[in-house]
Amino acid sequence: MKKYFETGDLSLRRRFILYIVSLIAMILALIILLLNLFGALNPSRTEIENTFNGQLQTFTESVEHDYDNLAAFAISFAHQMEDKIQAYLVSENLTFDQLHGSPDRLNEMQDYLYDTVYLNMQLAPSSGAFYFLDASVDEKTSKPSTSCNGIYLKYINLYSENTVNNKFTLYRGSFTTGKNQGINFHSGWQSEIETDFFQTAEEVFSENVHYVLTSTMSIPETWEKARYVYVPIRDVRNNMIGVCGFEINDLFFQLKYDSDDITSSKMIRAMFDNKNGSYTGQFSANAYSNSSKPPAIGLVHKGGTTYFDVDDELYVGKTQDVKLGKDTFTLAVMMTENQYLAIVRKGQTRMAAIFGFVAIIAFVTCYFMSKQYVSPILKKFELIKGNHAYGDQIHIREIDDLLAYLEEKDLQYEAQLAELEEARKIAEEEAQKKKVAYESALSEYDFAQAQIDLLYDMHREEIVLEEYTYFVNNLNKLTPTEYKVYELYLEGKKAKDIQEALSITENTLKYHNKNIYSKLGITSRKQLLKFAEFKKYQDEHSKDKKE
């Protein structure tokens, strides 16, 4: 019975706990793997990723809508400017070319167009409005002029709730127009803008380009940076005579797209220009929006996440390319790497606490189950080993059934052992009888062998040694067919049987017999069989001696 209670190096209780813990660990590992595959292992990381994706989608839709809307305002602005310029030229009986080198005419036109610029600036969601004409107060020369006449207005207070009746912090245009409108002149005021834009303007608006959104650029004589949405102004012959549009400076971009994410930390939004791998752009963060020096920006894409290096400060986020006008820009939502890692670590700590709690519960459960189920079994086994009796049931059905089965098997084994003992005695008696019979048969065999040897000696005296030797030495001279006939004779076949076996005629058999007798030096089949039998006996006797 001892073999039923052996448990190896580990006790039954330890084995039970080890197996249960291993099972729980395997299940936990599978759960962790599945949670990791579905992004639920760290809900904070998943939540951040989902927030990035949601914020980026919202930001992208907002930018596309805002700039398309601003482009619509710019196109309407251009149509108004075209109508006003044409009306002025008709009223003064002038052509557009006659404006070149005429300061008075250009000043009058600026006074005439000022209200249109001011009205559109109030209507459009922007930080400023402008128009520039391909005309200058300078006289035309053989060298194209880079001076353009026009008006550039900017708001001074973008933090107010609306842009109606706000004062201006920057004005470009005629001194007379500015004085008439009561504008305070900026220290960097200029009456005209220096640009070579109109030398390539037609190329810019080719291929059905309705508006252009520029990359971020510095505003001359200021610390500010801005983008510009502009459209062409054309005359009645569809020739481009100027451009007009709106300004989106860094401060306006910040106020427009500043947003808090779910972690109560600033989720920074940015719009980047990619110029041969060099990134610049606008941020919703005040630290970069109010900087006079554009930050150095580096982008590295890893998987579905983008890492940003902005003035040696690391950010984590998502990017999306979007086409506005004729150019493609990169939109981004991001947060600092420290904020990102802090949120991730918080989520990992929370998940570790959850798994730790589950592990503790699992161990406690294992211990309780071992006390509840394993301990009674071990006590039962100890009783069985002590008194060799199964005793009372322990009220665990499977174990009670097993003990009952073992008890029944013990009774069967005892009965089988008794039967086997009886069979063993009978087998020993039979073996003794067979041993006696074998010894008797062996004695008879030895006697018969002695008689055979005696007969052999007597028979050998009847065989002429020279004739037998000649017979043995010439067996190899028989042809295959003759040797086959020889073997059939040895098998006891008659002449008719040999003819049928070899499919030959009686005369052919006689011919083979003649050759066999001649080659072996014998005169009859009787002599052939006598020599063959003697040879067989010699071969067997020689073989027995070798063995």
C-alpha positions as CSV (number, residue, x, y, z in Angstrom):
1,M,0.0,0.0,0.0
2,K,2.9,2.4,0.4
3,K,3.2,3.2,-3.3
4,Y,-0.3,4.8,-3.3
5,F,0.8,7.5,-0.8
6,E,4.2,8.4,-2.3
7,T,4.4,12.0,-3.6
8,G,8.0,12.3,-4.6
9,D,10.1,15.2,-3.4
10,L,7.1,17.5,-2.9
11,S,4.2,16.9,-0.6
12,L,0.7,16.7,-1.9
13,R,-0.2,20.1,-0.4
14,R,2.8,21.8,-2.0
15,R,2.1,20.2,-5.3
16,F,-1.5,21.3,-5.1
17,I,-0.4,24.9,-4.3
18,L,2.3,24.9,-7.0
19,Y,-0.1,23.6,-9.6
20,I,-2.8,26.1,-8.7
21,V,-0.3,29.0,-8.6
22,S,1.1,27.9,-12.0
23,L,-2.4,27.7,-13.5
24,I,-3.2,31.2,-12.1
25,A,0.1,32.6,-13.4
26,M,-0.6,31.1,-16.9
27,I,-4.0,32.6,-16.9
28,L,-2.7,35.9,-15.8
29,A,0.0,35.8,-18.5
30,L,-2.6,35.1,-21.1
31,I,-4.8,37.9,-19.8
32,I,-1.8,40.3,-19.9
33,L,-0.9,39.2,-23.4
34,L,-4.5,39.8,-24.6
35,L,-4.7,43.1,-22.7
36,N,-1.4,44.2,-24.3
37,L,-2.6,43.2,-27.8
38,F,-5.8,45.2,-27.4
39,G,-4.0,48.1,-25.7
40,A,-5.8,47.7,-22.4
41,L,-2.8,46.7,-20.3
42,N,-2.0,50.3,-19.6
43,P,-5.3,52.2,-19.9
44,S,-3.5,55.5,-19.3
45,R,-1.3,54.9,-22.4
46,T,-4.4,53.8,-24.4
47,E,-6.3,56.8,-23.1
48,I,-3.5,59.1,-24.1
49,E,-3.3,57.5,-27.6
50,N,-7.0,57.8,-28.0
51,T,-6.9,61.4,-26.8
52,F,-4.1,62.1,-29.3
53,N,-6.1,60.6,-32.1
54,G,-9.3,62.4,-31.1
55,Q,-7.6,65.8,-30.6
56,L,-5.7,65.4,-33.9
57,Q,-8.9,64.6,-35.8
58,T,-10.7,67.5,-34.2
59,F,-7.7,69.8,-34.8
60,T,-7.4,68.7,-38.4
61,E,-11.1,69.2,-39.1
62,S,-11.0,72.6,-37.4
63,V,-8.0,73.8,-39.3
64,E,-9.4,72.6,-42.6
65,H,-12.7,74.3,-41.9
66,D,-11.1,77.5,-40.6
67,Y,-8.7,78.0,-43.4
68,D,-11.3,77.1,-46.1
69,N,-13.6,79.6,-44.4
70,L,-10.9,82.2,-44.3
71,A,-10.1,81.5,-47.9
72,A,-13.8,82.1,-48.7
73,F,-13.6,85.5,-46.9
74,A,-10.4,86.2,-48.9
75,I,-12.1,85.4,-52.2
76,S,-15.1,87.6,-51.2
77,F,-12.6,90.3,-50.2
78,A,-10.8,90.1,-53.6
79,H,-14.1,90.4,-55.4
80,Q,-15.0,93.5,-53.4
81,M,-11.5,95.0,-54.1
82,E,-11.8,94.3,-57.8
83,D,-15.2,96.0,-58.0
84,K,-13.9,99.0,-55.9
85,I,-10.7,99.4,-57.9
86,Q,-12.6,99.2,-61.2
87,A,-15.1,101.7,-60.0
88,Y,-12.4,104.1,-59.0
89,L,-10.5,103.7,-62.3
90,V,-13.8,104.3,-64.2
91,S,-14.7,107.3,-62.2
92,E,-11.3,108.9,-62.7
93,N,-11.1,107.7,-66.3
94,L,-7.8,105.9,-65.6
95,T,-6.2,102.7,-66.5
96,F,-4.4,100.6,-63.9
97,D,-1.0,101.2,-65.4
98,Q,-1.5,105.0,-65.0
99,L,-1.3,104.5,-61.2
100,H,2.4,103.8,-61.4
101,G,4.5,106.8,-60.3
102,S,1.4,108.7,-59.1
103,P,1.5,109.2,-55.3
104,D,-1.7,111.3,-55.3
105,R,-3.7,108.7,-57.2
106,L,-2.5,105.9,-55.0
107,N,-3.2,107.8,-51.9
108,E,-6.7,108.6,-53.1
109,M,-7.2,104.9,-53.9
110,Q,-6.0,103.9,-50.4
111,D,-8.5,106.3,-48.9
112,Y,-11.2,104.9,-51.2
113,L,-10.3,101.2,-50.3
114,Y,-9.6,101.6,-46.6
115,D,-13.2,101.0,-45.4
116,T,-13.3,97.8,-47.5
117,V,-10.1,96.5,-45.9
118,Y,-11.3,97.5,-42.4
119,L,-14.7,95.9,-42.9
120,N,-13.3,92.6,-44.1
121,M,-10.8,92.5,-41.3
122,Q,-13.7,92.8,-38.8
123,L,-15.7,90.0,-40.5
124,A,-12.9,87.5,-41.0
125,P,-11.4,85.4,-38.2
126,S,-7.9,86.7,-38.4
127,S,-5.4,89.0,-36.8
128,G,-5.1,91.4,-39.7
129,A,-5.9,92.2,-43.3
130,F,-4.0,93.5,-46.2
131,Y,-4.0,94.3,-49.9
132,F,-1.0,95.1,-52.2
133,L,-1.1,96.2,-55.8
134,D,1.4,95.8,-58.5
135,A,1.9,99.5,-58.5
136,S,4.3,102.0,-56.7
137,V,4.8,105.7,-56.2
138,D,8.1,105.2,-58.0
139,E,8.3,105.8,-61.7
140,K,8.5,102.8,-64.0
141,T,12.0,101.9,-65.2
142,S,13.5,99.2,-67.3
143,K,14.2,97.3,-64.0
144,P,11.1,95.8,-62.4
145,S,10.1,97.6,-59.2
146,T,10.0,95.6,-55.9
147,S,7.8,98.3,-54.2
148,C,4.1,97.5,-53.8
149,N,1.5,100.0,-52.8
150,G,-1.3,98.9,-50.4
151,I,-2.6,98.7,-46.8
152,Y,-1.7,96.3,-44.0
153,L,-3.8,96.5,-40.8
154,K,-3.3,94.5,-37.6
155,Y,-5.2,94.3,-34.3
156,I,-3.6,95.5,-31.1
157,N,-5.8,93.5,-28.7
158,L,-6.6,89.9,-29.7
159,Y,-7.6,89.0,-26.1
160,S,-10.9,90.9,-26.3
161,E,-14.1,89.0,-26.9
162,N,-14.6,90.4,-30.4
163,T,-12.6,92.2,-33.0
164,V,-15.0,95.1,-33.7
165,N,-13.6,98.6,-33.1
166,N,-10.2,97.3,-31.9
167,K,-7.3,99.6,-32.3
168,F,-4.3,98.7,-34.5
169,T,-0.8,97.9,-33.4
170,L,0.7,97.9,-36.9
171,Y,-0.1,99.9,-40.0
172,R,1.5,99.8,-43.5
173,G,0.2,102.3,-46.0
174,S,-0.1,105.9,-47.0
175,F,0.8,108.4,-44.3
176,T,-2.2,110.5,-45.4
177,T,-4.6,107.6,-45.1
178,G,-3.3,106.7,-41.7
179,K,-3.7,110.3,-40.4
180,N,-7.2,110.5,-41.9
181,Q,-8.1,107.4,-39.9
182,G,-6.5,108.5,-36.7
183,I,-4.0,105.6,-36.7
184,N,-0.9,105.7,-34.4
185,F,2.1,104.9,-36.5
186,H,4.4,102.0,-35.5
187,S,8.1,102.7,-35.2
188,G,8.7,100.5,-38.2
189,W,6.0,102.1,-40.3
190,Q,6.5,101.9,-44.1
191,S,4.4,103.5,-46.8
192,E,5.0,100.6,-49.2
193,I,6.1,96.9,-49.0
194,E,9.2,95.7,-50.7
195,T,8.6,92.3,-52.4
196,D,9.3,90.6,-55.7
197,F,6.1,88.5,-55.4
198,F,4.5,89.8,-58.6
199,Q,7.4,88.5,-60.7
200,T,6.2,85.0,-60.1
201,A,2.6,85.6,-59.1
202,E,1.1,84.0,-62.2
203,E,3.0,80.7,-61.5
204,V,1.7,80.7,-57.9
205,F,-1.9,80.8,-58.9
206,S,-1.7,78.4,-61.8
207,E,-3.5,75.0,-62.0
208,N,-6.8,76.3,-60.5
209,V,-5.2,77.4,-57.2
210,H,-7.9,79.6,-55.6
211,Y,-5.9,80.7,-52.6
212,V,-2.5,80.4,-51.0
213,L,-1.6,79.7,-47.4
214,T,2.0,80.7,-46.7
215,S,4.5,79.1,-44.3
216,T,5.3,80.9,-41.1
217,M,7.4,84.0,-41.6
218,S,8.6,87.0,-39.6
219,I,6.7,90.3,-39.9
220,P,9.2,93.0,-40.8
221,E,10.2,95.4,-38.1
222,T,8.4,93.3,-35.4
223,W,9.1,90.3,-33.2
224,E,6.0,88.6,-34.4
225,K,5.5,85.7,-36.9
226,A,2.5,85.0,-39.0
227,R,1.0,83.1,-41.9
228,Y,-1.0,84.7,-44.7
229,V,-4.0,83.6,-46.6
230,Y,-4.2,85.5,-49.9
231,V,-5.9,85.4,-53.2
232,P,-5.3,87.4,-56.5
233,I,-7.0,90.7,-57.4
234,R,-7.6,90.8,-61.2
235,D,-8.8,93.4,-63.6
236,V,-11.5,93.2,-66.2
237,R,-9.1,91.4,-68.6
238,N,-8.3,88.8,-65.9
239,N,-4.8,90.1,-65.4
240,M,-3.4,89.9,-61.9
241,I,-3.0,93.4,-60.5
242,G,-2.6,92.7,-56.8
243,V,-3.3,90.3,-53.9
244,C,-5.4,90.6,-50.8
245,G,-6.0,88.4,-47.8
246,F,-5.7,87.9,-44.1
247,E,-3.0,87.4,-41.4
248,I,-2.9,84.6,-38.8
249,N,-0.2,85.5,-36.4
250,D,1.2,83.3,-33.6
251,L,-1.0,84.9,-30.9
252,F,-4.2,84.5,-32.9
253,F,-3.2,80.8,-33.6
254,Q,-2.6,80.3,-29.9
255,L,-5.9,81.8,-28.8
256,K,-7.8,80.0,-31.6
257,Y,-6.4,76.4,-30.9
258,D,-5.4,76.4,-27.3
259,S,-7.0,73.4,-25.5
260,D,-6.8,71.3,-22.3
261,D,-6.7,67.6,-22.5
262,I,-8.2,65.1,-20.0
263,T,-5.1,65.0,-17.8
264,S,-5.5,68.8,-17.0
265,S,-2.1,69.3,-18.6
266,K,-1.7,71.5,-21.7
267,M,-2.2,69.5,-24.9
268,I,-0.2,71.6,-27.4
269,R,-1.4,71.9,-30.9
270,A,1.0,73.0,-33.7
271,M,1.0,73.5,-37.4
272,F,4.4,72.9,-39.1
273,D,5.9,73.8,-42.4
274,N,8.2,71.1,-43.8
275,K,10.9,72.8,-45.9
276,N,13.3,70.0,-47.0
277,G,13.2,68.3,-43.6
278,S,13.5,71.5,-41.6
279,Y,10.3,72.2,-39.6
280,T,9.0,75.6,-38.5
281,G,5.5,76.6,-37.5
282,Q,3.0,77.9,-35.0
283,F,2.1,76.6,-31.5
284,S,-0.8,76.9,-29.2
285,A,1.7,77.1,-26.4
286,N,2.5,80.6,-25.2
287,A,6.2,79.8,-24.7
288,Y,6.8,79.4,-28.4
289,S,4.1,81.7,-29.8
290,N,5.6,84.8,-28.2
291,S,9.2,83.9,-29.0
292,S,11.0,86.3,-31.4
293,K,13.3,83.4,-32.5
294,P,11.6,80.4,-34.2
295,P,12.3,77.2,-32.2
296,A,14.4,74.5,-33.7
297,I,12.1,71.5,-34.3
298,G,13.0,67.9,-35.0
299,L,10.4,65.1,-35.7
300,V,11.0,61.4,-35.4
301,H,8.3,58.9,-36.2
302,K,8.3,55.6,-34.2
303,G,5.3,53.3,-35.0
304,G,2.2,55.4,-34.7
305,T,3.7,57.9,-32.3
306,T,5.8,61.0,-33.2
307,Y,8.6,62.4,-30.9
308,F,9.3,66.1,-31.2
309,D,12.5,67.9,-30.2
310,V,11.6,71.5,-29.7
311,D,14.5,73.6,-28.6
312,D,16.0,70.5,-26.8
313,E,12.7,69.8,-25.0
314,L,11.1,66.5,-25.9
315,Y,7.4,66.0,-26.7
316,V,5.3,63.0,-27.6
317,G,2.3,63.2,-29.9
318,K,0.7,62.5,-33.2
319,T,0.9,64.2,-36.6
320,Q,-1.3,64.4,-39.7
321,D,-0.5,65.9,-43.1
322,V,-3.2,68.2,-44.6
323,K,-3.3,70.1,-47.8
324,L,-4.4,73.7,-47.6
325,G,-4.4,75.7,-50.8
326,K,-1.6,74.3,-52.9
327,D,0.8,73.2,-50.2
328,T,0.8,70.5,-47.6
329,F,1.3,71.2,-43.9
330,T,1.8,69.0,-40.9
331,L,-0.6,69.3,-38.0
332,A,0.4,67.9,-34.6
333,V,-0.9,67.4,-31.1
334,M,1.6,66.7,-28.3
335,M,2.6,67.0,-24.7
336,T,5.9,67.0,-23.0
337,E,7.7,63.7,-22.6
338,N,7.8,64.1,-18.8
339,Q,4.0,64.6,-18.7
340,Y,3.5,61.6,-21.0
341,L,5.7,59.3,-19.0
342,A,4.2,60.5,-15.7
343,I,0.7,59.5,-16.9
344,V,2.0,56.2,-18.3
345,R,3.8,55.4,-15.0
346,K,0.7,56.2,-13.0
347,G,-1.3,53.8,-15.2
348,Q,1.4,51.1,-14.9
349,T,1.4,51.5,-11.1
350,R,-2.4,51.2,-11.0
351,M,-2.3,48.1,-13.1
352,A,0.6,46.6,-11.0
353,A,-1.5,47.2,-7.9
354,I,-4.4,45.5,-9.5
355,F,-2.4,42.4,-10.5
356,G,-0.7,42.3,-7.1
357,F,-4.0,42.3,-5.4
358,V,-5.3,39.5,-7.7
359,A,-2.1,37.5,-6.9
360,I,-2.6,37.9,-3.2
361,I,-6.2,36.8,-3.4
362,A,-5.0,33.8,-5.5
363,F,-2.4,32.8,-2.9
364,V,-4.9,33.1,-0.1
365,T,-7.4,31.1,-2.0
366,C,-4.9,28.4,-2.7
367,Y,-3.9,28.2,1.0
368,F,-7.6,28.0,2.1
369,M,-8.4,25.3,-0.5
370,S,-5.3,23.3,0.6
371,K,-6.5,23.4,4.2
372,Q,-10.1,22.6,3.3
373,Y,-9.4,19.7,0.8
374,V,-5.8,18.6,1.0
375,S,-5.3,18.4,4.7
376,P,-8.2,15.8,5.3
377,I,-6.8,13.7,2.5
378,L,-3.3,13.7,4.0
379,K,-4.7,12.8,7.4
380,K,-6.6,9.9,5.9
381,F,-3.4,8.6,4.2
382,E,-1.5,8.8,7.5
383,L,-4.2,6.7,9.2
384,I,-4.1,4.2,6.4
385,K,-0.3,3.9,6.6
386,G,-0.5,3.6,10.4
387,N,-3.1,0.8,10.8
388,H,-3.4,-0.6,7.2
389,A,-7.1,0.0,7.2
390,Y,-9.2,2.5,5.1
391,G,-11.4,3.5,8.0
392,D,-14.3,5.9,7.7
393,Q,-15.1,8.1,4.7
394,I,-13.8,11.7,4.5
395,H,-16.9,12.9,2.6
396,I,-15.0,13.8,-0.5
397,R,-16.8,11.8,-3.2
398,E,-13.9,11.2,-5.5
399,I,-11.4,10.4,-2.7
400,D,-13.9,8.1,-1.0
401,D,-14.6,6.3,-4.3
402,L,-10.9,5.9,-4.8
403,L,-10.3,4.4,-1.3
404,A,-13.3,2.1,-1.8
405,Y,-11.8,1.1,-5.2
406,L,-8.4,0.5,-3.6
407,E,-9.9,-1.6,-0.8
408,E,-11.8,-3.7,-3.4
409,K,-8.6,-4.1,-5.4
410,D,-6.7,-5.3,-2.3
411,L,-9.2,-8.1,-1.8
412,Q,-8.9,-9.0,-5.5
413,Y,-5.1,-9.0,-5.3
414,E,-5.2,-11.3,-2.2
415,A,-7.4,-13.7,-4.0
416,Q,-5.2,-13.6,-7.1
417,L,-2.1,-14.1,-5.0
418,A,-3.6,-17.3,-3.5
419,E,-4.5,-18.5,-7.0
420,L,-1.1,-17.7,-8.2
421,E,0.5,-19.6,-5.3
422,E,-1.5,-22.7,-6.0
423,A,-0.7,-22.4,-9.7
424,R,3.0,-22.1,-8.9
425,K,2.9,-25.3,-6.9
426,I,1.2,-27.1,-9.7
427,A,3.6,-25.7,-12.2
428,E,6.6,-26.8,-10.1
429,E,5.2,-30.4,-10.0
430,E,4.6,-30.4,-13.8
431,A,8.1,-29.1,-14.3
432,Q,9.6,-31.8,-12.2
433,K,7.7,-34.5,-14.2
434,K,8.8,-32.9,-17.5
435,K,12.4,-32.9,-16.2
436,V,12.3,-36.6,-15.6
437,A,10.7,-37.2,-19.0
438,Y,13.3,-35.0,-20.7
439,E,16.2,-36.9,-19.0
440,S,14.6,-40.2,-20.1
441,A,14.2,-38.9,-23.7
442,L,17.8,-37.6,-23.7
443,S,19.0,-41.0,-22.7
444,E,17.0,-42.7,-25.4
445,Y,18.4,-40.1,-27.9
446,D,22.0,-40.9,-27.0
447,F,21.3,-44.6,-27.4
448,A,19.7,-44.0,-30.8
449,Q,22.6,-41.9,-31.9
450,A,25.0,-44.6,-30.9
451,Q,23.0,-47.0,-33.0
452,I,23.1,-44.6,-36.0
453,D,26.9,-44.2,-35.6
454,L,27.2,-48.0,-35.5
455,L,25.1,-48.4,-38.7
456,Y,27.1,-45.6,-40.3
457,D,30.3,-47.4,-39.6
458,M,28.8,-50.6,-41.0
459,H,27.5,-48.8,-44.1
460,R,30.7,-47.0,-44.7
461,E,32.5,-50.4,-45.1
462,E,30.2,-51.1,-48.1
463,I,31.2,-47.8,-49.9
464,V,34.4,-47.8,-52.0
465,L,36.3,-44.7,-50.9
466,E,37.9,-44.0,-54.3
467,E,34.4,-44.1,-56.0
468,Y,32.9,-41.9,-53.3
469,T,35.7,-39.4,-53.5
470,Y,35.4,-39.2,-57.3
471,F,31.6,-38.7,-56.8
472,V,32.1,-35.7,-54.4
473,N,34.9,-34.1,-56.4
474,N,32.8,-34.1,-59.6
475,L,29.5,-32.8,-58.3
476,N,30.6,-29.3,-59.4
477,K,30.9,-30.5,-63.0
478,L,27.2,-31.0,-63.4
479,T,25.3,-28.5,-65.4
480,P,22.5,-26.5,-63.7
481,T,19.9,-28.8,-65.2
482,E,21.8,-31.9,-64.3
483,Y,22.2,-30.7,-60.8
484,K,18.5,-30.0,-60.6
485,V,17.8,-33.6,-61.7
486,Y,20.3,-34.7,-59.0
487,E,18.5,-32.7,-56.3
488,L,15.1,-34.1,-57.4
489,Y,16.5,-37.7,-57.0
490,L,17.7,-36.8,-53.5
491,E,14.2,-35.5,-52.7
492,G,12.9,-39.0,-53.6
493,K,11.2,-38.0,-56.8
494,K,10.5,-40.7,-59.4
495,A,11.4,-40.4,-63.1
496,K,7.9,-39.3,-64.1
497,D,7.8,-36.7,-61.4
498,I,11.1,-35.2,-62.6
499,Q,9.9,-35.1,-66.2
500,E,6.8,-33.1,-65.0
501,A,8.8,-30.8,-62.7
502,L,11.3,-29.9,-65.4
503,S,8.9,-30.2,-68.4
504,I,11.1,-32.6,-70.2
505,T,10.6,-35.9,-72.1
506,E,11.6,-39.3,-71.0
507,N,14.5,-39.4,-73.5
508,T,15.8,-36.1,-72.3
509,L,15.8,-37.4,-68.7
510,K,17.6,-40.5,-69.8
511,Y,20.1,-38.3,-71.6
512,H,20.7,-36.3,-68.3
513,N,21.0,-39.5,-66.3
514,K,23.6,-40.8,-68.6
515,N,25.6,-37.6,-68.3
516,I,25.2,-37.5,-64.4
517,Y,26.4,-41.2,-64.1
518,S,29.3,-40.6,-66.4
519,K,30.5,-37.4,-64.6
520,L,30.1,-38.8,-61.1
521,G,31.5,-42.3,-61.9
522,I,28.4,-44.2,-60.8
523,T,26.4,-46.9,-62.5
524,S,22.9,-46.7,-61.0
525,R,20.4,-44.5,-59.2
526,K,20.8,-46.7,-56.1
527,Q,24.5,-46.0,-56.0
528,L,23.8,-42.3,-56.5
529,L,21.4,-42.1,-53.5
530,K,23.8,-44.1,-51.3
531,F,26.7,-41.7,-52.1
532,A,24.4,-38.7,-51.6
533,E,23.0,-39.9,-48.2
534,F,26.6,-40.6,-47.0
535,K,27.7,-37.2,-48.1
536,K,24.8,-35.5,-46.3
537,Y,25.6,-37.5,-43.1
538,Q,29.2,-36.4,-43.3
539,D,28.3,-32.8,-43.8
540,E,26.0,-32.7,-40.8
541,H,28.4,-34.6,-38.6
542,S,31.3,-32.2,-39.6
543,K,29.0,-29.2,-38.8
544,D,28.2,-30.5,-35.4
545,K,31.8,-30.9,-34.6
546,K,32.6,-27.3,-35.6
547,E,29.8,-26.0,-33.4
